[in-house]
Amino acid sequence: MRKAYIDAIGMYVPPKIVTNQDLEKIMDTSDQWIRERSGIQERHHVDGECTTDLALKATEEVLEKAGMVAEDIDHIIFSTMASDYFVPGGGPMMTRRLGIPGTPAVDIRMACSGFLYGLSIAKAFIESGAHDNILLITSEVQSVALDFSTEGRDTAVLFGDGAAATVLKATDTDRGLLSVVTHSDGRYAEDLMMRTPSTLDNPLLTHALLDQGHGRVKMNGRSVFKHAITKFPQVIKEALEKAGVEKDQIKLVVPHQANLRITEAVAKRLDLKLHEVVYSNIHKYGNTTSASIPIALYEAMAEGKLHRGDYLVVASFGAGFTWGASVIKW
Ligand code: ACO
C-alpha cells in the first residue's frame, strides 16, 4: 500500500541567542526559576527576520538534503501562528519566495500541533495519490508577540523562534507514517491565546486593544500543564493502537518541546525511560510551537538516534486545545 514517509528535514533558528540571564535583566525572573519549571536555558529570537525568512532557510536545506529543486514540490503545507501578513498566509508567500508560482499551498494554524496536523494532511495527499512530494513548513516567530515585562514572565520565558521544513514522499515499502491521530477542543481556547487582531472587535485592531495587552500571548499555565500531561499519553496510546505497534517496540519518542516538566511527566505516565527513549532539546530552543518536533527530530537524527526500520512516535499538545500523535516506521 502506498504510504507517506519523511524523506528529509531542514531547520533554521535565527542567530540571536537569548539566555535566561539576558531575561533576568529585563524582567523579575531567574535562571533557576526558568530551568526548574521548564528545563530551558536559552532560546533564539529574531532580529528583523520574518516568518518566511526562517522558512526559506529551512526549506533550502531540506531541498538540498532531499536532492530536490523547488519545482519538484507538488504541494506546500505551511504551519505557523504568525505569518508575515495577517492575510494572505505563509503558504502562498513561500511560492513567491521559492520562485514556484502556481504551486498549491495550504495554511494551517494549529499552534503546537501544527506538525501533527501537517502530517495528517500530507498522509492523506500522498496515500490518495493526489500528490507525491509534499513540503511541510513549520515556522514560528513568537518573540514579537510576547510580553517581556514582569507581568508576562510566566509565558515569555518559555517560547523561542525557529523553523523546520520537512519533505514527505510516497513509498510502497513498509516504512512511513503508520498512523496519525489528531484532536481539538475549543472549550479551552482562552487558556492559551492571542486575542488581537480579532473579529470580535470593530475595527479589529485599535491602540486601546493593544494597550490592554490583547496583542500578546496569554496563558493559563496550570490548565495547559494539567491537560498536556493527560492528553499526551492518551493520544500516544491511541496512535500506537491504530498502527498496531506495541509500546515496547518504540525506539524513540519525540514530543513537542513544550516544557521539560511536561515531557518528564509524560515519560513517567507511559513508563518510558526519559533519556533513552524520550528526546528533548528544549534547553537550547525553548518552545518553538509547531517547529519544535521537526527541529528535535532533526537533531535526534544528527545524533544517530534513529535508524531505518525503527518505530518512532511524535506527539503534540497545544493551544486550542489541540493534540495529536503519529507512529512512524523510519
Ligand atoms: N520567573 C519567576 N517567577 C515566575 C515566573 C518567572 N518567569 N513566572 C511566574 N512566576 C511566579 C508566579 O508569579 C508565582 O509567584 P507567586 O507564588 O508569588 O504568585 C510563582 O512563580 C509560581 O507560579 P505558578 O504559576 O504556581 O508556577 P508553576 O509551578 O505552575 O509554573 C508554569 C508555571 C511553568 C507556566 C507551569 O504552569 C507550566 O509549566 N505550565 C505549562 C505551560 C507550557 O508549557 N506552555 C507551553 C505552551 S503550550 C504547549 O506547548 C503545550
Residues whose N, C-alpha, C, O or C-beta is under 5 A from the ligand:
A	BS01	ACO	D28 T29 S30 W33 R37 C112 R153 D154 V157 G221 R222 V224 F225 A228 A258 N259 F317 G318
